[in-house]
Amino acid sequence: MAGFSRRSDLVQEDRRPGAHACRPDPGRAMRPIHVAIVGCGRIADMHAPGYAGRDDARIFAVCDTDPTLAAKRKQEWNAERVYTDYAALLADPDIDAVEILTPQKLHEPMVIAAARAKKHVALQKPMTIDLKKARRMIEAMKASGCVFRLTDNYIYYPPLVRLREIIDAGEIGTPTNLRIKFISGGLGGWQVPASSWKWRMQEREEGRGMQTFDHGHHLWAAATFLLGSIDRVHAWIDSIDGVIDSPAVVTWKYRDAMRYGMCEYVHAAELSIPSDYYANDEWFEVSGSRGVAIVRRCTGRLDTGPIISLFNEKGWQHFSDIASDWLEGFRGATQNFIESIQGKTKPDLDGTSGYEILRLSLAIQRSAIEHREVFVEELDSTWPLLTRMRLRRADKKLQSKEGLLARLFGSTQRYASQAESLTLNLLDRYDESQAKGWSSTIGISLLADGSAPAMAFGLYIADGKPRLEVGLPEDPVLLITIPAGTWAAILLGKKRIETAFLQGRLKVEGRLEEALPLRAAFRI
Ligand SMILES: NC(=O)c1ccc[n+]([C@@H]2O[C@H](COP(=O)([O-])OP(=O)(O)OC[C@H]3O[C@@H](n4cnc5c(N)ncnc54)[C@H](O)[C@@H]3O)[C@@H](O)[C@H]2O)c1
């Protein structure tokens, strides 16, 4: 998998080879990596399968403050040691790594203690509850030299990985929009223990919604993973019952790009969602200049159609041969953790990118509270108001520059090199039956575009018989002026002539009515 985020302005961690020296222990290479699962609650069920059948890593110990649960898990996962005290577990020299699966408020102290004990850490999302804590965690892990990896199963969910491959391969052209739909039901899915709801309710009371902050991490991680770094958000977060932060709409703009996203939250209190996990489901749709790609489900099975559908110039293609069980994302996350410890790869979601997602989640909450657009960089700025003003000014400049570039070149510039040959072959597409008795002189002036130079042609039609010459006619009845790429895109059927006209790329002078027989006779 490529690096998680395509751009990050955040404090960079030390990613030099050997930076993960952690605890030198030559003997360890002879045995599997010993991992301890810390917090054996609901989500631990999804972490254990990633270790099953491996010979390079195993669940060596478990830890939970609930001794009955800890003992049950030890047996279930065939672990060797059981702890109810995290400090005692960290003092165990036979443990190489911890998977921290506890409520978010415990994440900071637990990660800092693990860093001091020189244990590699996989930490369930969200990293923590505020940015100061997150920075302290990054610092501590950096000083330890151990692997620090945030667990977000969505960026390993095979259909989303495939969606990114589709985008990266240019199958939908230049991506401009992402739409996510999240739906939760009042019924269905697996049982969630009451103790698990308790800390989530406290989170809600402190202003971090269960759907938009806690679960939201997955969606913001997926949105970043698919289309890059996000620089501002605008959110409306409501609540039907005062408990669940839904319905909600979250919108965002990607950094330095004409690219937008939106997520719609629905809570259908009376609906049972078919799911083996939480009573949720999500779907994702990315649109670009050449097509649309859809991932139809994630946590649940609300839509049973093909997992991915792609529409572009080849028509619809549907894919069903991709593993789509929600569990697969967790397996991918475990694989990344183990391989990072082995030095075979780097964590896809490390402290830096985990911080980026946390900042985004907090910006979304702030936007809803303050009823305004929030730039993510405001959140860790000493002078938020000045930062906002600076970013707004930069944004205006960027928008006018992007608008100008789009008007001049758009995405059709890549066809510019074909403009000359397509124009020289114009007569091949001539349909004489559409031009009976027509006489005209039409000039075509192609503007330089990318590597294509400016060119000019004359079309001379005498009583329905066409002739093409290089160079502009002296006195054309109609003169067309257009960038070479846009003209080529029209002749290739990639762009409509009306769109080019409305965008101001196609200029016509002279007798406009001549355009009608021109379009009919040359099938433009
Ligand atoms: N990736 C996902 O899809 C996903 C889904 C749910 C939860 N999560 C995340 O996983 C984490 C755990 O969530 P959960 O739903 O499993 O919660 P949970 O409440 O079901 O489990 C947490 C467990 O931690 C134990 N615990 C609490 N304090 C402890 C301590 N000091 N030492 C050891 N154990 C302690 C509790 O006894 C409990 O068994 C959270 O960070 C949550 O956001 C992720």
Ligand as a Chemical Component Dictionary entry (heavy atoms), coordinates in Angstrom:
data_LIG
# 
_chem_comp.id                   LIG 
_chem_comp.type                 NON-POLYMER 
_chem_comp.pdbx_formal_charge   0 
_chem_comp.three_letter_code    LIG 
# 
loop_
_chem_comp_atom.comp_id 
_chem_comp_atom.atom_id 
_chem_comp_atom.alt_atom_id 
_chem_comp_atom.type_symbol 
_chem_comp_atom.charge 
_chem_comp_atom.model_Cartn_x 
_chem_comp_atom.model_Cartn_y 
_chem_comp_atom.model_Cartn_z 
_chem_comp_atom.pdbx_ordinal 
LIG N1  N1  N 0  -11.774 -0.286 14.665 1  
LIG C1  C1  C 0  -13.009 -0.283 15.026 2  
LIG O1  O1  O 0  -13.805 -0.489 14.197 3  
LIG C2  C2  C 0  -13.382 -0.051 16.478 4  
LIG C3  C3  C 0  -14.643 -0.423 16.889 5  
LIG C4  C4  C 0  -14.940 -0.273 18.234 6  
LIG C5  C5  C 0  -14.036 0.280  19.103 7  
LIG N2  N2  N 1  -12.818 0.680  18.643 8  
LIG C6  C6  C 0  -11.831 1.270  19.553 9  
LIG O2  O2  O 0  -11.256 0.229  20.329 10 
LIG C7  C7  C 0  -11.054 0.665  21.669 11 
LIG C8  C8  C 0  -11.816 -0.252 22.603 12 
LIG O3  O3  O 0  -13.181 -0.252 22.249 13 
LIG P1  P1  P 0  -14.150 -1.463 22.674 14 
LIG O4  O4  O 0  -15.416 -1.235 21.934 15 
LIG O5  O5  O -1 -13.492 -2.767 22.540 16 
LIG O6  O6  O 0  -14.370 -1.111 24.206 17 
LIG P2  P2  P 0  -14.788 -2.109 25.369 18 
LIG O7  O7  O 0  -15.314 -1.248 26.448 19 
LIG O8  O8  O 0  -15.685 -3.171 24.833 20 
LIG O9  O9  O 0  -13.420 -2.775 25.787 21 
LIG C9  C9  C 0  -12.435 -2.085 26.506 22 
LIG C10 C10 C 0  -11.770 -3.053 27.466 23 
LIG O10 O10 O 0  -10.699 -2.383 28.104 24 
LIG C11 C11 C 0  -10.640 -2.847 29.454 25 
LIG N3  N3  N 0  -9.896  -1.895 30.269 26 
LIG C12 C12 C 0  -10.299 -0.704 30.769 27 
LIG N4  N4  N 0  -9.300  -0.135 31.468 28 
LIG C13 C13 C 0  -8.235  -0.964 31.419 29 
LIG C14 C14 C 0  -6.917  -0.927 31.945 30 
LIG N5  N5  N 0  -6.492  0.092  32.668 31 
LIG N6  N6  N 0  -6.092  -1.968 31.710 32 
LIG C15 C15 C 0  -6.504  -3.013 30.948 33 
LIG N7  N7  N 0  -7.748  -3.108 30.441 34 
LIG C16 C16 C 0  -8.610  -2.089 30.658 35 
LIG C17 C17 C 0  -12.097 -2.958 29.838 36 
LIG O11 O11 O 0  -12.282 -3.776 30.971 37 
LIG C18 C18 C 0  -12.713 -3.535 28.564 38 
LIG O12 O12 O 0  -12.758 -4.938 28.588 39 
LIG C19 C19 C 0  -11.473 2.131  21.688 40 
LIG O13 O13 O 0  -10.370 2.943  21.446 41 
LIG C20 C20 C 0  -12.445 2.236  20.520 42 
LIG O14 O14 O 0  -12.540 3.524  19.966 43 
LIG C21 C21 C 0  -12.489 0.500  17.349 44 
# 
loop_
_chem_comp_bond.comp_id 
_chem_comp_bond.atom_id_1 
_chem_comp_bond.atom_id_2 
_chem_comp_bond.value_order 
_chem_comp_bond.pdbx_ordinal 
LIG N1  C1  SING 1  
LIG C1  O1  DOUB 2  
LIG C1  C2  SING 3  
LIG C2  C3  SING 4  
LIG C2  C21 DOUB 5  
LIG C3  C4  DOUB 6  
LIG C4  C5  SING 7  
LIG C5  N2  DOUB 8  
LIG N2  C6  SING 9  
LIG N2  C21 SING 10 
LIG C6  O2  SING 11 
LIG C6  C20 SING 12 
LIG O2  C7  SING 13 
LIG C7  C8  SING 14 
LIG C7  C19 SING 15 
LIG C8  O3  SING 16 
LIG O3  P1  SING 17 
LIG P1  O4  DOUB 18 
LIG P1  O5  SING 19 
LIG P1  O6  SING 20 
LIG O6  P2  SING 21 
LIG P2  O7  DOUB 22 
LIG P2  O8  SING 23 
LIG P2  O9  SING 24 
LIG O9  C9  SING 25 
LIG C9  C10 SING 26 
LIG C10 O10 SING 27 
LIG C10 C18 SING 28 
LIG O10 C11 SING 29 
LIG C11 N3  SING 30 
LIG C11 C17 SING 31 
LIG N3  C12 SING 32 
LIG N3  C16 SING 33 
LIG C12 N4  DOUB 34 
LIG N4  C13 SING 35 
LIG C13 C14 SING 36 
LIG C13 C16 DOUB 37 
LIG C14 N5  SING 38 
LIG C14 N6  DOUB 39 
LIG N6  C15 SING 40 
LIG C15 N7  DOUB 41 
LIG N7  C16 SING 42 
LIG C17 O11 SING 43 
LIG C17 C18 SING 44 
LIG C18 O12 SING 45 
LIG C19 O13 SING 46 
LIG C19 C20 SING 47 
LIG C20 O14 SING 48 
# 
